[in-house]
Amino acid sequence: MGVISLLFVPTGFDDIPEIAVPVVRRLLAFVEQRRNGTVGIAQTLPEVHRLGLLRDFRTPTVIEFGARIGLSAAESCEIANLANAVEKVPEVAEQVKKGEISVHGAGILGWAIENKDLVAAKPAGGTDPTSGASSASEGVPDRAAKETVQSLHEAAQTMPARELRDFVDRRIQEIRHDGGPVRPVTLQVAATYCKKFERVRELASQKEGEYVSRDRAFEIALDYYLDHRDSRRRKPRKRRMPVTGAKRTRRVPDEVRRAVLERTDGRCSFPACANRTWVEMAHRVPWRLGGSQEKDNLDGLCSDHHRRVDAGEFRIEGSTEAPVFYDGKGRRIGRNGLPIERGRDRGRGGKSGEDPKGGPAPP
């Protein structure tokens, strides 16, 4: 039996056995009924809205209304998006009925048309179908915005639904990041973490006041973690902790930690060490001997170099702003991480950028 597309009506049945023709015809008749029915529901929704039976087209309202008429959440959202596509581009209705555009593809088109970032974007140049978009006036698209809708419509007729969605998502991200490069990311995670990510998306949508894409949810999750865990990223605030030399505490104030890490852009301060992951606060005067938790008594060292300094393999002189390292024999450590006299011999010793634990430094 030949391949039959359920999204696009085939032109003939020459490639299937004659006995299968009635079955395939009946199947395609049901598919056509489904398309026609879906378009009919979409065309009726605006009328239902005008009658006050559907308060608005916000996603929660649409899902609630769909449940009352026996539709799933996914079906309700897709049909609502299709309704928007048909309203803005009337010919879409006949194209879906004929199978020229899939229901899913038309739904993506309707969703994209409603996206303010996409339709109101300024021209981006190049051959991107949406590159002709311009700012939209108050609720009434201008000529450039209409051209964007037209180009999206053309894309829906030529691209499979998945490719269309990827294209729209990529274009939106480019607009949000002022035309900066956008790269696809593929991650392999357990199914439980897919559910957790969807929960993150739900929470992000609640905060944003609108449903956010998975791309945007990923960015929000990263920003949230960095904002709360990366002391260098936090905005400077008025210091609440007293000077630690007067009050004994083992906690290093966030403001002090940030200042120490900013000296070397977050890296270990030992020459040529590229470790950014395991950077600790190393005391010039040990805390147990009365040393403070202030930046003039702290160096940022990775766990390995911290241990080796404490063990006496290296010592540090000079100010914490410009530390100078010496090995156990009193030889100054050069910028390549080797004693000065050995640093001139390129055939010996380690290489700049090595991880202090012996392997390549993490990127």
Helices and strands as residue ranges (DSSP letters): G 18-20, H 21-50, H 59-68, H 73-88, H 92-98, H 103-114, H 116-119, H 143-158, H 161-176, H 191-208, H 214-229, H 254-262, E 279-283, G 287-289, G 295-297, E 298-302, H 303-310, E 314-317, E 324-327, H 340-343
